[in-house]
Amino acid sequence: MTIRKVVFPFFRSASVAIGFLLAFNLSAAAKTSYGSMPSQATQTLSIAPDSARWNLEGQAKPAEFQGRKSLFLDGGGATLKDFEMRDGVIDVDVATPAARGFFGIQFRIAGDNAEWIYLRQHKSGAPDAMQYTPVLNTGLNWQIYNGPGFTGAVDIPKDIWFHLRVEVSGAQAKFYVKDMEKPALVVSDLKTGVQKGQVALAVLTGTTYFSNFEIRTTPDVVYERRLPPMPAGTLTKWALSPAYDALQRNLERPLSAAESEAIKWEEVAAESPGFVVLYRYRQAPHPRVTFANDFSKRLEPQPGMKVLYARTTIDSDREQLKKLYPVTATTSACF
């Protein structure tokens, strides 16, 4: 039997997922049910913009916009204190004069993890005007999780109040924009795995106002993941190194055998459809980019960049050649 160990370096200046397909390693589709947690009591909360129940961070304050009392956010967040939600319905009116931005609702916030559904003014009408991303160890993963069930087209009004609603039920969520009869986005599989947490309004950038916030908890349903099938031939068993300062290592040189043996590797398993999402296992880096005002510098090493190594072992009963099909996705820190 021939055993070959393969080690790959991966930059972590942003979110990264890895996966490989190999013809003779077969994997089955995945479906996971976690059963019901103790059901939460049904309650409805209406929180005024100037309520002490809000924990305001960054550029966030009570304000008035177009005659309405509202919460102003621009690079800030408003988290509801002393409240956690598993399943429920979140309603809020929103208005934005910004031409560009990212604003939305975060839920099931637990530590550095959360679910986030948001809109992008500058993408109004485009196929990715609204997006769902899991937040894992403070890192966004919008480029890994993309396409149907993660992004969708919607027209985003400017300087006009309109309504948003998020319905959370088990491992699924529905997002409504203006039309409360038909969901604009259906998320069939929430990715963090967090089943209960806090709720927040969040704006990455772009002046946005929120009003008439209401949250209603609903009886818990079974938390059942709806994972896509794992492609046949996917390499699912991996090991990850710790994260290192990328600027302190020679990334053009592969690890020596001695260096590899000295590393404390962490065994991990790929998730459907074959990704190892690195933010699940390592804190997201937040590089201090030097190219913010000069995009020509975008390929230069950035302070705060991290690198880690991933390895896997391939067992074969004979000497042979097989083609690997690497599947990688990265999420840039720039939108």
DRENMI-158717 format. One line per 8 residues: for each residue x, y, z of C-alpha. Coordinates in steps of 0.02 Angstrom, whole numbers. Each point is the difference from the previous one (the first is absolute). Layout:
<recs>
X,Y,Z; ...
</recs>
This chain:
<recs>
0,0,0; 63,173,-46; -34,144,117; 25,177,-61; -16,150,115; -36,165,-84; 20,170,85; -72,162,-69
28,178,63; -149,118,6; -2,187,30; -124,63,127; -12,185,-36; -182,-44,-33; -121,-144,10; 59,-157,-85
-77,-168,-38; 94,-148,-72; -53,-160,-82; 66,-132,-118; -82,-130,-110; 86,-166,-27; -76,-135,-108; 20,-149,118
-60,76,165; -189,-7,11; -108,95,126; -187,-2,33; -121,145,15; -21,75,173; -156,38,99; 7,46,183
-139,18,126; 32,63,175; -175,-18,71; -91,131,100; 77,106,135; -110,50,148; -134,111,-77; 10,186,38
-151,92,66; -90,99,-135; 17,188,23; -9,160,-101; 115,148,29; -14,173,-78; 159,99,33; 4,189,-23
153,79,-83; 47,91,161; -27,-151,112; 134,-46,127; -22,-180,-63; 116,40,-146; 187,-23,15; 67,125,-127
173,-22,-77; 95,103,-127; -95,135,-94; -171,-33,78; -124,115,86; -185,43,14; -51,126,-132; -146,66,-99
-20,-29,-187; -145,56,-107; -102,35,157; 31,-171,78; 93,-43,158; 133,-121,-58; 170,-77,30; 140,74,-105
139,-123,-47; 150,27,-112; 143,-117,38; -85,-54,160; -119,-121,82; -144,-7,123; -13,-162,99; -152,-42,105
54,-23,182; -55,-140,115; -87,-97,-138; 38,-156,-99; -103,-77,-140; -5,-173,-74; -150,5,-116; -99,157,-35
-51,144,-113; 95,165,-9; -86,152,-77; 72,173,-32; -25,150,-114; 155,66,-86; 49,152,-104; 168,44,-75
61,155,-93; 167,-85,-38; 51,-46,-177; 112,-139,63; -2,-108,154; -36,-161,94; -144,-5,125; -106,-134,76
-48,-113,144; 111,-116,99; -73,-141,105; 56,-146,107; 153,99,49; 107,-106,116; 176,60,38; 89,29,-165
-130,-94,-103; -165,58,-75; -120,-12,-146; -13,159,-105; -119,48,-140; 33,169,-78; -35,113,-148; 122,98,-110
-62,166,-67; 128,7,-141; -59,-170,-62; -186,45,-8; -84,-112,-128; 154,-109,-23; 2,-188,33; 98,29,161
-91,154,65; -40,-99,158; 113,-128,80; 3,-125,141; 166,-40,82; 47,-95,155; 120,96,111; 131,-122,64
131,56,126; -36,182,-54; 29,-43,-184; -127,23,-139; -19,-141,-126; -107,78,-136; 108,-60,-145; 8,-180,60
-188,-8,24; -68,79,-157; -136,-28,-128; -175,-71,25; -48,-4,183; 134,128,44; -24,148,-118; -146,76,-92
-61,148,-103; -107,137,77; -28,185,-33; 58,107,146; -91,167,14; 97,157,40; -64,125,129; -163,-98,18
-56,-101,150; -30,-184,-37; -22,-156,104; 116,-147,35; -44,-164,83; 102,-153,47; -87,-162,48; 115,-124,87
-56,-179,20; 121,-139,49; 146,-1,-121; -95,101,-130; -43,184,-25; -106,107,-116; 36,182,-40; -136,119,-58
29,170,-81; -151,115,-24; -115,-145,-50; -49,-95,158; -93,-135,-97; 146,-68,-101; 176,-25,70; 136,85,-100
129,-126,61; -20,-174,73; 150,-67,94; -23,-188,6; 151,-35,109; 69,124,128; 186,-33,9; 67,49,170
-80,-143,96; -46,123,138; -177,-33,59; -31,146,116; 72,174,25; -22,187,2; -78,112,-133; 74,159,-74
-21,130,-135; 165,24,-90; 70,119,-132; 174,-27,-67; -3,165,-93; -129,117,-75; -120,109,101; -155,-101,45
-148,33,115; -105,-131,90; -172,23,77; -146,-102,69; 108,-145,57; -98,-151,61; 51,-177,41; -116,-145,31
61,-170,58; -86,-155,-68; -8,-180,60; 161,-93,-37; 4,-125,-142; 122,-141,-30; 171,68,-48; 34,-100,-158
143,44,-117; -36,-14,-186; 173,-27,-69; 37,-20,-185; 67,-169,-54; 186,-32,13; 73,-22,-175; 68,-174,-33
187,-9,18; 16,143,123; 146,-3,121; -85,29,166; 136,-33,131; 119,144,29; 117,68,132; 34,184,32
152,85,73; -11,149,119; -9,171,-82; 166,90,-23; 50,179,-40; 14,-8,-189; 129,140,-5; 118,-99,112
6,-155,-111; 74,-41,-170; -158,-49,-90; 93,-52,-157; 86,-142,93; -99,-157,44; 7,-72,175; 144,-116,34
-35,-172,73; 68,58,167; -110,156,1; -153,-101,-45; 32,-125,139; 22,141,127; -171,75,-39; -147,-41,112
-127,-47,-133; -188,8,30; -105,-135,-85; -154,71,-89; -132,-66,-119; -65,84,-158; -181,54,0; -118,-17,-148
30,36,-140; 183,-32,41; 63,159,86; 113,16,149; -50,174,56; 153,63,91; -91,131,103; -88,-140,92
167,-46,76; 105,158,3; -35,180,51; -26,110,-152; 145,118,-36; -37,183,-29; 146,68,-101; 46,183,11
-10,25,-188; 118,122,-84; -97,6,-164; -156,88,62; 48,158,-94; 115,-79,-129; -69,-159,-78; 163,-31,-93
72,-58,167; -130,-138,22; 125,-140,-36; 126,62,127; 19,-93,166; -126,72,123; 33,18,188; -112,-121,92
-2,-134,-136; 0,-179,64; 48,-164,-80; -38,-178,49; 39,-169,-75; -124,-138,-42; 49,-180,-29; -83,-163,-44
55,-180,-23; -46,-101,-154; 6,-190,15; 17,-107,-156; 18,-187,-24; 117,25,-149; 111,125,-88; -108,109,-111
-29,176,-62; -159,94,42; -50,176,-43; -49,115,144; -132,133,-30; 26,137,130; -155,98,47; 41,160,93
-101,153,47; 61,156,88; -90,147,73; 92,163,-18; -4,130,137; -48,124,-137; -176,3,-73
</recs>
